[in-house]
Amino acid sequence: MDETVAEYIRRTVLKIPRDEIKTMLQKWGFLSEAQLETVNFHQIKDNISQDVVQLCEENSADIKQAAVLDIIYNNIYPNKRIWSVYQMNKTGEETDFFDLTDFKKKFKRRLRSALKNVTINFREYEDNAIWIRIAWGTPYRKPNQYKTSYVVYHSQTPYVFISVSVLRSNLPLLCQALVVASNYHDIREMELRSHSLNSLKDIVFKRYSQNFQTYCPRPLPERNVAPETVDLRIVQENRNEKERIQRLNREVFGDGPQPKIEFAQYKLETMFKSDPKMDVLDKKEPFRCLIKFSSPHLLESLKSLAPAGMADAPLSPLLTCIPQKARNYFKIREKKGLLPGSFVSP
């Protein structure tokens, strides 16, 4: 077995939590159960990795088998990468029968016609997801197995989830290969990014049950209250307000967990409103602003604002529409003074 393959397998094993190494190696299927029984999985990980490499040498493992182990690891731990969503488009309404063998053949031929030093591996999963691993080289260097790109393609949809390596210059080649292999006309980035691959799938596949109705906040009516009943009225008023906030929050965000989005950014344009007599602006140009949000779990954070008393209920549709507008390719319009803006990236 090549030394570079042995080192790559060793490093992959070291990334796996010790309690899960045996299970992941069983999913890999390259080593027999009898071989795995010879490994002491209770020792330190470095020793485990050395034992696994020794067994792989007995089986004459090559980079193809090592790449399969890496795909399995990334499928179980997709949050270790940053994923971007791409949408492909056809020229017409026709639907083509998807043939996996033909897809693989076209993808490899297209990519290798542009770059010979590249390794490509596929693995199919039960949810119609095709995982593709690409290790890039150069015309004069072998593929770097530590700088890989990953593609997750659901064959019956136009959506592709891509996690690229630092070599972003190869991204156009990858997109061209996807378009040709899947019989689409073009591909474009939806500017939707996250560590959570499952959350991105929930958004683009509309598996997310958030409601997107817009409400106008209603001020509490003023009352003339007798002094002796003030306390009871305040208690009841607070209770009613709390119930109203919970109801509006539930109607806007739904009852289920929110998709995990970590970044959101808006580019907005609005006209500056002022008294004409003040003559603040010499030219009637729109006021442009860039608004950024970041959080370990952005939508859950937004959902908690109103119940915590940090914002009025319901929240502005600029905030609550993030998943919906991501699906609609981020065309945002506001009724009061805001010109069309563009949603850049959650």
ABEGO torsion letter per residue (X at the ends): XBAAAAAAAAAAAAABBAAAAAAAAAAAGABBAAAAAABBAABBAAAAAAAAAAAAAAAGBBAAAAAAAAAAAAAABAAABBBBBBBBBBABABBBBBBAAAAAAAAAAAAAAABABBBBBBBBBAAGBBBBBBBBBBAABBBBAABBBBBBBBAABABBBBBBBABAAAAAAAAAAAAAAAGBABBBBAGBBBABAAAAAAAAAGABABBABBBBBBBBBBBBBBAAAAAAAAAAAAAAAAAAAAAAAAAAAEABBBBBBABBBBBBBBBBBBBAAAGABABBBBBBBBBBBBBABAAAAAAAAAAAGABBOBBBAAAAAAAAAAAAGGBBBBABGBBBBBBABX
